[in-house]
Amino acid sequence: METLETVLSHWRDYAACRGMPIDLFIHRHGEKQIVKRIKEAKAVCAGCPVRPECLNEALQYLADQEECAGIWGGLTLNERKELIFATPLVYRDGKYRQIKEPRP
């Protein structure tokens, strides 16, 4: 029986995008129909059981932009860059949400 730790160590085996064409998730600036393709890729990610693990890996390799170009964890490269400098987020109900600081 696998533990959660062993499952997460090979999260790609459980990804919703497994076996799909990589071209769906990798986009180059100026491509035709890029907005439509990004929406299609994000739709696949929306129901993915390992979306947080995918995003976490992409954030670890953000310095190497070629390696993590495209959609990872349901976010574009620019969205992931914004995430790094944004307020803390929590993954709940299938979405990333900002953690609101309580008012004094």
C-alpha positions in Angstrom: 0.0 0.0 0.0 1.3 3.4 -1.0 1.5 6.3 1.5 0.7 9.9 0.6 4.4 10.7 0.7 5.2 8.0 -1.9 2.3 9.1 -4.1 3.3 12.7 -4.0 6.9 11.8 -4.9 5.7 10.7 -8.3 2.8 13.0 -8.7 3.1 13.1 -12.5 1.7 9.5 -12.6 -1.6 10.9 -11.3 -1.7 14.2 -13.3 -4.8 14.9 -15.4 -2.5 15.9 -18.3 -0.6 12.6 -18.3 -0.5 11.3 -21.9 -1.8 14.5 -23.4 0.1 16.4 -26.0 2.6 18.8 -24.4 1.8 21.4 -27.0 -1.5 22.0 -25.2 0.4 23.3 -22.1 3.4 25.1 -23.7 2.7 28.4 -25.4 5.0 30.9 -27.1 4.3 34.7 -27.0 2.5 35.8 -30.1 1.0 32.4 -31.0 -2.3 32.3 -32.8 -5.3 31.5 -30.6 -3.1 31.6 -27.4 -6.0 32.7 -25.2 -8.1 29.8 -26.3 -5.3 27.3 -25.8 -4.5 28.7 -22.3 -8.2 28.3 -21.4 -8.1 24.7 -22.6 -5.0 23.8 -20.7 -6.4 25.5 -17.5 -9.6 23.4 -17.9 -7.5 20.2 -17.7 -5.7 21.5 -14.7 -8.9 22.6 -12.9 -9.9 19.0 -12.2 -6.4 17.6 -11.6 -5.9 15.8 -8.3 -2.2 16.8 -8.1 -2.5 20.4 -9.2 -0.8 21.8 -6.0 2.2 19.5 -6.4 2.6 20.5 -10.1 2.4 24.2 -9.1 4.9 23.7 -6.3 7.4 22.1 -8.7 7.0 24.9 -11.2 7.6 27.5 -8.5 10.8 25.8 -7.5 12.2 26.1 -11.1 10.9 29.5 -11.8 14.4 30.9 -12.3 14.8 28.7 -15.4 12.0 30.2 -17.4 12.4 27.9 -20.4 12.0 24.8 -18.2 8.7 26.0 -16.7 7.2 27.9 -19.6 3.5 27.3 -20.2 0.8 26.1 -17.9 1.8 24.4 -14.7 -0.5 23.9 -11.8 -3.2 25.8 -13.7 -1.2 29.0 -13.9 0.8 30.7 -16.7 4.4 31.8 -16.1 3.3 35.4 -15.5 0.7 34.3 -13.0 3.2 32.2 -11.1 5.6 35.1 -11.0 2.8 37.3 -9.5 2.1 34.5 -7.0 5.6 34.7 -5.6 5.2 38.4 -4.7 1.6 38.3 -3.7 0.0 37.8 -0.4 0.0 34.2 0.9 -2.4 31.8 -0.8 -4.3 28.7 0.3 -5.7 26.0 -2.0 -9.3 25.5 -1.2 -12.4 24.3 -3.1 -10.3 23.8 -6.2 -9.0 27.4 -6.3 -6.0 29.3 -5.0 -7.3 32.0 -2.6 -5.5 34.9 -0.9 -5.2 34.6 2.8 -6.8 37.7 4.3 -5.1 39.2 7.3 -7.6 39.9 10.1 -8.3 43.5 10.7 -7.1 45.0 14.0 
